[in-house]
Amino acid sequence: MTLCRFFLDKETFPADCPPNELHVLLYGGSAPIPGAIAIGNQVRDLFLRFGVQPSATAVDFVSIALAVTAADTFVLRDDAADSWSRDIEIHLPLRAPDTWNMVKSQLQRLLGFLSGDQWRFHFEGGGEAPPLPSVIRQHDRRIDLLAGDLVSLFSGGLDSTVSTFRLIEESARPVLVSHAYTGDKSVQNAIVARLPTALQHVSVNAWPNSERTSEISMRSRSFLFIAIAALVCDVKSRLVGGRPIALQVPENGLIALNAPLTPRRIGSHSTRTTHPFFLDGVQAIFGAVGIPATIDNPFATWTKGQMVRSVSGSELFQAIASETVSCGKWKREGQQCGRCVPCLIRRASLYEGDVDDQTSYQSASLVEVMKVEDTRDDLVAMLSAVKRLDSANADTWVAQSGPMPADVDRRSALVDVHRRGLMEVGRYLADSGFKM
């Protein structure tokens, strides 16, 4: 078990750290001592940028998400007994710990589903306080939330770009929220700058930093993304009389479900960041603690190709599409690989949507990928999955990714999008020279 202790003040930060503990400066720019961690310096500034005070509940939720991100980044899976599932205990100061203790067990289970780890929280008083209204009024870098109708996550990927184009076409004005990981920010800003309508864009980098080795799996990354968006919804709700604010989490149904392509990919070894069970669980927590955000993935039953085709009539979208980023490896390589599962689904969707794919892929030819044992794993898995469609029990297959909704019609639609999404990839692979 790794114990993670969080502190708000450099002056009271411990001078040393026992073995099997991580000490983290929350809302800090740099680690106070060697081996310590800092996270969230930019986020503290974000609390000042809306012209109105956020609630203590929303600030606490961001603090929890930062704590989870710090632990997920620096508690290494290689040190776990099975080299994957970690046992993480977090001691975290909050402004309203009683509120969050009511949902602590739900939160622990939900994060366990997301990351495959054992999470334990100990919430105590003395947490980060919302900034005083007098301090907020003096802040001159403002984000005008009244200029938007709803809040929508914007990663700079193909799905969030499609979603933004569709909202603009529907005369909606989304406030775009980005978690600007290193490398993402330039892509996100470049796409936002080219949109046909100027939109408010909330962009922040939590920047977990330490001299420690970092973990690359980062299964909890969407949790902080949603927490930042929840903060924006909280403040916007305060500006419009307290009504709930729509929060869109745009993701095609095949990726959102992310049912295992092969038996060894079952569980948290496949990402669950937008799985319906996870989003439903976050919504339940919002309802329990009073965060005024209503989560919706309007594309939960759409394939990625359907999404692309719905905006492919826009010449501007056609020009921007190749600038979006789908690859999970591009930060390490500096280029989208073209052969991982997200890249394969991306390439198939642009083909299905009749968009000329001008993306610069590291592996342009999938036929050549198949010749190299070290690079073809995802392609082989995808081909195998497409071939299994005719013989596999789709309901059982999809349920392997996580609990499915009780509503029969909703569950049926989700199973169907898994089938149609794989068929879409299959058509692309067949036309790329593979025997299906």
Beta strands, then each sheet from edge to edge (+ up, - down):
strand 1: 2-7
strand 2: 21-28
strand 3: 37-40
strand 4: 87-93
strand 5: 118-124
strand 6: 150-153
strand 7: 174-179
strand 8: 201-204
strand 9: 245-248
strand 10: 293-296
sheet 1: 3+ 2+ 1+ 4+ 5+
sheet 2: 8+ 7+ 6+ 9+ 10+
end
